Amino acid sequence: MGFEQLAELRDRLRAEKEQVKTESAKPQKRKASQKAKPREQDPTVEAIWRLQKHFPLAFPVNPAPKVPLKEGILKDAEQHLQLLGITAEQLKAGIGAWCRGGRYWAAMTENAPRLDLQGQPVGVVTAAQALHARQQARRQRAEARRNQAKAKAPADDKPVENAAAPAAE
């Protein structure tokens, strides 16, 4: 699952949770305004949304594949903080999150063009950078498998405890 999909899922779950809380208090009118709030509540998601809005060639919207960004893109983007309407910390978090996902690492293939904010090629991905991206993708997949196993482990333990309890009686 890509970053945008995870963020969208999180936002939808938050909105549904809020909807349940306020359903008895306010009818239909309140529900429509809640859909915009989750994006505004997460500064990283807000930063990415603004980058996508102002620089669509460098920060394409899913399902379009991500593109390798120019080295030093953060410094270039910092010059546009006022246009983006976000803080330097939000910008750093947004670009950091953008460059840590599987879609980004998949785009980091050897000799792939690196793009500036306007979508113009300004360099290429080196073999070492492509190797690093593959390693990061493997590491992320392994971590996701470990987390999934940990999440399942407590559920697996409970039936065993329950099965042991009647035998002890």
N, C-alpha and C positions, 0 to 999 in steps of 0.2 A: 504494500500500500504506500503510495507517495505522500509527501508532506501535505499537499493540498487536500488529498482525500482524508487523511487523518484529521486535519484541522476542520474540514467540513463535517466529519462525523462528530468530532468533539463539540462543535458549535451546535449541531442539530440535537445532540443529547442534552446539552445545557439548555437549549431553548425548550425542549420537551419537559425537562425538569422544572423550569420556571413556569411553563404553561400549566403544569399540574398544580403548582403552588398557588397561582393566581386565578385559576379557572373559576373558583367560587366567588372571588372578589370582583373581578372585572370580566365582562363577556368579550366578544369578538374583537373589539377595538384594540385592546391591550395586546393580543396575540400578534398582530401584524407588526407592531413596533418592537417586539422582542426579537424578531429574526435579525435585525441589524445590530443589536447590542453585543452578542458574543464576539463578533469580530473586533468591536471597539474595546472589549474588555481584555483582550490578549494583545499586548503591544507588538509581539513578534508577528502575529498573523496580520495585524493592521499594517505593519511596515511592509510585509511582502505584498499585500494587496495594493498598497500605494506604489510600490516599485513596478508591479505588473501594469498598473493603470498608466503610469508615466513613461515606462520603458518596456513596452510589450515585446520588442524583439530580443531583448536580453533576458527578460523574465516572462517567458510564455506561460499562458494559462493551460492547465491540464485539459485535454489529453495530449496536447502538443509536447514533444520531447523537450527537456531542458537542454540548454546549450552551455558549453564551457565558457566561463567568464574570463575576461582579461585579468591578468595578475595585477593587483592594485586597484581593483574595481571599487573597493570601499572608499579609497581616497577620492576617486572620481565622483562617486555618489554623494560623498560628504559636501561637495560643492553645491548640491541641489537640495540640501536639507529644508530650506525655506519653501521651495516648490513642493516638496514631498509632505511637508507639514508634520514631521516627526523629529524626534531627538536623535543625537548621534548614537546613543546607547540602543535605541530601538532599531536604527539602521544597521548597526553592527550585529545585533541579535537576528534581525531578519535575513541579512545576507549569510550569516553563519548557518542558520537553519536551512536556508535554500541550498547551500553547498554541501550539506551533510547527508542528503537523502540518496536512496538508491537510483532514482531517476537521474540525478546529477552525476553520480559516479558512472552510470551506464553511458552517459554522453562523453565522458572523459576517455576517449579512445585515442591512440597514438595518431598524431598529425591532424587531429580534428581542429578546426579553427576556433580560436578564442575570440569572443566578441566583446566590444565595448558597450556602453549604455545605449548607443544608437543602433546597435546590431551590426556594426562594421567589424570585419576581421582585423585583429591587431597582433596576432601571434598564433602559435599552434601548441597543442598539448604534446609534451615530450614523452618519450618511452618511459622514463622514470615516473612521471606524473600519472601516466596511464596505469602503470603497475601499482602505484600507491592507491589509486582509485579502486582497482580490483581487490586489493587487500582490504580496504575499508569496507567494501561491499560484503566481502566474505565475513569480516568481523561482525558487521551489523546483523547479517543473517544468523550467525552462530549465537550472538547475544539474544536475538529474538527467539531462537529455539530454546535457549536456556530459560528465558523468562516464561515462555509458554509451558515448559516442563515444570517450573516452580509453581506456576498458577494451577496446574493440574495436580501437583503432588498433594496439597492439603485435601482436595476432594477425594483422592485415592485413599488417603489415610483414614478418613472418617468411616467408610464401610468396614474396614479391617477392625477398627476399634469397636464398632457396633457388633460385629460378628464375634469378637472375643468376649464381650460382656455377657451374653447369654451362656457361654460355655463356662464361665467362672461361677455362675449362680448355682 
